[in-house]
Amino acid sequence: MPIHIIGLLLVAPTLAVVLLLFIVPLFSSITGAFDVAGSFGLGNFVKAFELYSGDVLFTLVIVTLSSALIGLMSVAIGGYLTLGSNPRAVAILRWLYRWPLFVPFIVVGQVLRTFLAKNGLMNSMLVESGVLSASQTMSFLDWRGIVIAFVWKQTPFVTLLLAGAMASLDRSTIESARNLGAGRFRILVEIILPQVLPTLMVGLILSFVTMMSVLSVPMMINAQSPTMITANMAFRINAYGDYGVANALGVISLLTTSVVAWVYLRQTMKEHR
């Protein structure tokens, strides 16, 4: 049997999975977004913006804010893992920061729903320690809870990529900067960060796309309006069977993530050129 036939047979199962579970649903969703009572039109998009324009803006703000906080925390953790002077603290942090990677988003939503509620674990600990009184407690089950969930869940992923990129850098430049009297913060910002910025951008873009697709966290933490468009998509299908508007919201989400990916690819090609 020819070699190329054997190669096709080996990759055929993977191609079939990608085709059936990704390509076909994507094509169906895009065509369904333009299907208005059996004819081609933009009615679903018009209705989606009339009903959920605020939620679309809310989603973009939440995901952008979460991405910015994830980037800051990832740089801070990766920088300490690279430049930290306390071996025990570095070892504990290296072991501890990865745990959220193994927690599914639905579990994150349930855990933080219990932790951030007005009578949840966080407020109970603050009341018991005397920091707050019972009348001063407040619920974080709103946009703040969504941001906390996203940052807690995605920071380890970006940090893992970033810390690996930092560890692969030439240590001679770092030691030279230390010998010239540069502090750790200056070394991190002026020497390390510019070299690992492409890796950071890749991690943030992947996190941006992941957060745009999460349903469980906004459903479990932020039940009121505005909410994220994934919750709106589920509501249109479950409450009204309105696949047209749900598909339109999905296309809007796809275009948003595509713009982010295009900006990154354009910047990368410019740097290579």
Secondary structure, DSSP 8 states (H G I E B T S, - for coil): --HHHHHHHHHHHHHHHHIIIIIHHHHHHHHHHTEETTEE-SHHHHHHHHHHHHHHHHHHHHHHHHHHHHHHHHHHHHHHHHH-S-HHHHHHHHHHTTGGGGS-HHHHHHHHHHHHSTTSHHHHHHHHTTSS-GGG----TTHHHHHHHHHHHHHHHHHHHHHHHHHTS-HHHHHHHHHTT--HHHHIIIIIHHHHHHHHHHHHHHHHHHHHT--HHHHHH--SSS--HHHHHHHHHHHH--HHHHHHHHHHHHHHHHHHHHHHHHHHHHHH-
